[in-house]
Amino acid sequence: MAPNSTQLRERFLRALAPESQFYRVLDHLPGISFFAKNSRFQIVCANQHFVESLGYKTELDLIGKEDFDIFPTRLAENFRRDDEQVLTTGEARLNLVELFFNPQGIPDWFITNKLPVRDRKGKVIGIMGTTQSYSHAAQTVHPYQQIEKALTYIRQHFRERITVEELAGMVHISTRQLHRKFVETFGVSPQTFIMKLRIQAACDALQHEDAQIGIVATEMGFCDQSSFTQHFHRHVGITPLKYQRQFRLVRKTGE
């Protein structure tokens, strides 16, 4: 009796040698980073683009490291929350917007997809994912191309008051169409996207030794400290003051 599709696939996968690495094909797709982590959030494999983007030479240099060994605390915290959700729910998280700020305070973002890795019994034993940079995503994600001018404006002016109406006018579509394209591309509305930028920029700002919450609130475009605190708590889960104290405690402990 001929094997069915599932049996055919399982027979093939079981016959693979341990050194077989399917993800190596991603080394030949420009701009695509691939990684996989175990249930302890340690990197267990990665393609060469991911390795080199983090300043390492070989995959072996990266294996065993966690996000907190590689990234600033604020970024590592965001990555860990997403990873924990995938491990706990067993559900993929797709089109995540990961934000990085360059020395000039301008955000660059990446589109990240995270999926569960399961053992033969179906238990989730890790996470695998891909990351694609803004520039490459703009070339491959169709809705992204249509709103690229608005995204460029947001990158430069997210600390200022930006209305959906003016963004829609820039790309010559209705506000409803703009909303739909943002949701298709990033999974959130334009307003939420801008707020996420502000909050993550605020997280970076609060880590400076002399940062004052009221001043950070003003610099990030909030009308007052109370509004800033409400939005910060909604997105991060704690108040700006508690976040600042936690970060300083971690930094002091590490010294």
VOGU-3710 file (C-alpha; in Angstrom, 3 decimals, decimal comma):
1> mapnstqlre> 0,000/0,000/0,000  1,446/3,365/-1,005  2,114/5,777/1,887  -0,152/8,798/2,221  1,166/12,378/2,175  1,759/12,552/5,931  3,587/9,218/6,038  5,707/10,192/3,048  6,792/13,392/4,723  7,501/11,748/8,095
11> rflralapes> 9,515/8,959/6,484  11,667/11,535/4,683  12,244/13,687/7,777  13,148/10,699/9,963  15,750/9,630/7,420  17,571/12,967/7,569  21,077/13,011/9,001  21,547/15,277/12,066  23,795/17,574/10,055  21,095/18,216/7,480
21> qfyrvldhlp> 20,205/21,886/7,827  17,226/22,986/5,775  17,601/26,567/6,922  20,887/26,904/5,020  18,825/27,613/1,924  17,940/30,933/3,583  21,588/31,980/3,297  20,813/32,541/-0,360  17,807/34,809/0,213  19,124/38,360/0,680
31> gisffaknsr> 17,961/40,203/3,758  16,389/37,181/5,490  17,618/36,192/8,937  16,620/32,845/10,470  16,990/31,688/14,065  15,730/28,951/16,352  15,730/28,813/20,155  15,073/26,067/22,659  12,587/26,268/25,538  15,246/28,041/27,640
41> fqivcanqhf> 15,392/30,811/25,016  18,924/29,860/23,966  19,806/30,127/20,284  20,370/26,645/18,854  20,717/27,454/15,161  20,837/30,446/12,839  21,569/31,211/9,229  24,670/33,173/8,241  22,842/36,451/7,690  21,535/36,403/11,267
51> veslgyktel> 24,984/35,486/12,596  26,789/38,270/10,752  24,122/40,882/11,476  24,922/40,452/15,168  28,658/40,812/14,648  29,614/37,141/14,885  31,548/35,069/12,370  30,085/31,591/12,641  26,912/29,966/13,864  28,843/28,205/16,626
61> dligkedfdi> 29,809/31,601/18,090  26,127/32,345/18,648  24,739/29,005/19,820  23,817/28,970/23,509  23,399/32,723/23,818  20,154/34,406/24,876  18,759/37,731/23,716  19,957/39,342/26,954  23,524/38,350/26,014  23,227/40,099/22,647
71> fptrlaenfr> 20,751/42,983/22,685  20,075/46,013/24,890  17,814/45,182/27,820  14,725/46,882/26,400  14,912/44,965/23,118  15,656/41,680/24,872  12,606/42,188/27,081  10,377/42,670/24,037  11,797/39,596/22,298  11,367/37,492/25,436
81> rddeqvlttg> 7,708/38,451/25,826  6,977/37,363/22,258  8,926/34,118/22,713  7,106/33,283/25,932  3,762/33,782/24,243  4,673/31,398/21,413  5,954/28,781/23,878  2,892/29,090/26,102  0,170/29,177/23,465  1,824/27,132/20,735
91> earlnlvelf> 0,551/29,700/18,243  2,597/31,593/15,681  3,160/35,343/15,925  3,412/36,834/12,474  4,366/40,239/11,061  5,697/41,528/14,371  7,196/44,996/14,140  10,575/45,016/15,918  12,060/48,475/16,384  15,662/49,577/16,672
101> fnpqgipdwf> 16,830/53,159/17,143  20,029/54,390/15,547  22,379/56,871/17,309  20,395/59,762/15,783  17,195/58,481/17,410  15,638/57,471/14,079  13,861/54,100/14,128  14,594/51,241/11,792  12,138/48,406/11,920  12,083/44,783/11,010
111> itnklpvrdr> 9,276/42,381/10,217  9,594/39,276/12,377  7,703/35,977/12,244  7,870/33,496/15,115  6,503/29,949/15,070  6,552/27,090/17,591  8,917/24,136/17,208  7,394/20,828/18,327  8,789/17,414/19,145  7,411/14,147/17,742
121> kgkvigimgt> 4,661/14,101/20,396  3,507/17,603/19,550  4,983/19,317/22,602  6,354/22,807/21,997  10,106/22,671/22,615  11,245/25,946/21,103  10,737/28,844/18,730  11,892/29,424/15,185  11,621/32,629/13,269  12,643/34,904/10,456
131> tqsyshaaqt> 13,464/38,595/10,446  13,443/40,894/7,441  14,690/44,473/7,402  12,602/47,509/6,535  14,346/48,026/3,209  13,859/44,447/2,067  10,334/44,236/3,397  9,426/47,345/1,422  10,472/45,519/-1,732  8,559/42,325/-1,056
141> vhpyqqieka> 5,437/43,180/0,956  2,900/44,744/-1,394  0,832/46,763/1,143  4,128/48,050/2,536  5,063/49,521/-0,829  1,807/51,420/-1,057  2,289/53,162/2,290  6,071/53,546/2,197  5,947/57,340/1,893  3,803/57,528/5,024
151> ltyirqhfre> 6,173/55,193/6,850  9,151/57,344/5,908  7,358/60,397/7,291  6,504/58,554/10,505  10,162/57,584/10,965  11,186/61,224/10,912  8,270/62,784/12,797  6,776/60,195/15,161  7,537/62,426/18,176  5,266/65,102/16,716
161> ritveelagm> 1,500/65,186/16,305  0,612/63,113/13,229  -2,949/62,621/12,025  -4,225/59,705/10,009  -5,750/62,179/7,588  -2,403/63,752/6,675  -0,766/60,324/6,272  -3,575/59,174/4,007  -3,193/62,348/1,951  0,526/61,668/1,451
171> vhistrqlhr> -0,175/58,346/-0,242  -3,417/59,440/-1,919  -5,752/56,924/-0,328  -8,651/57,198/2,126  -8,142/56,921/5,876  -10,055/53,618/5,805  -7,712/52,230/3,133  -4,677/53,424/5,089  -5,953/51,693/8,199  -6,529/48,462/6,284
181> kfvetfgvsp> -3,062/48,489/4,718  -1,387/49,073/8,093  -3,317/46,182/9,591  -2,455/43,945/6,608  1,244/44,795/6,873  1,881/45,299/10,596  -1,187/43,907/12,321  -1,981/47,268/13,958  -3,604/50,569/13,058  -1,526/53,638/12,070
191> qtfimklriq> -2,243/55,232/15,471  -1,063/52,130/17,338  2,022/51,905/15,132  2,994/55,500/15,951  2,285/54,984/19,643  4,456/51,870/19,676  7,302/53,893/18,201  6,894/56,582/20,852  6,764/54,116/23,724  9,825/52,191/22,611
201> aacdalqhed> 11,751/55,412/22,040  10,691/56,431/25,549  12,042/53,128/26,904  15,430/53,952/25,410  15,318/57,508/26,755  14,395/56,382/30,280  17,538/54,285/30,445  19,783/57,346/30,482  21,189/58,124/33,918  19,727/61,646/34,151
211> aqigivatem> 16,412/60,960/32,409  13,372/62,713/33,888  9,975/61,206/33,179  8,230/64,530/32,585  10,845/65,653/30,078  10,767/62,292/28,273  6,981/62,567/28,043  7,260/65,984/26,394  10,033/64,912/24,023  7,946/61,949/22,853
221> gfcdqssftq> 4,990/64,137/21,972  2,660/63,438/24,908  0,487/66,284/26,175  1,414/65,629/29,802  3,088/63,105/32,098  -0,233/61,519/33,100  -1,099/60,664/29,497  2,396/59,307/28,956  2,129/57,106/32,044  -1,235/55,689/30,935
231> hfhrhvgitp> -0,018/54,807/27,447  3,306/53,458/28,721  1,572/51,169/31,223  -0,826/49,934/28,531  2,008/48,947/26,178  4,781/47,886/28,586  2,767/46,606/31,539  4,403/48,831/34,175  4,693/52,563/34,806  7,625/54,627/33,472
241> lkyqrqfrlv> 8,916/55,093/37,015  8,894/51,374/37,751  10,524/50,639/34,393  13,261/53,162/35,128  13,883/51,737/38,607  14,014/48,178/37,290  16,496/49,105/34,593  18,736/50,953/37,035  18,595/47,986/39,431  19,594/45,577/36,641
251> rktge> 22,423/47,854/35,556  23,652/48,275/39,123  23,536/44,510/39,719  25,524/43,896/36,557  28,316/46,303/37,520
//
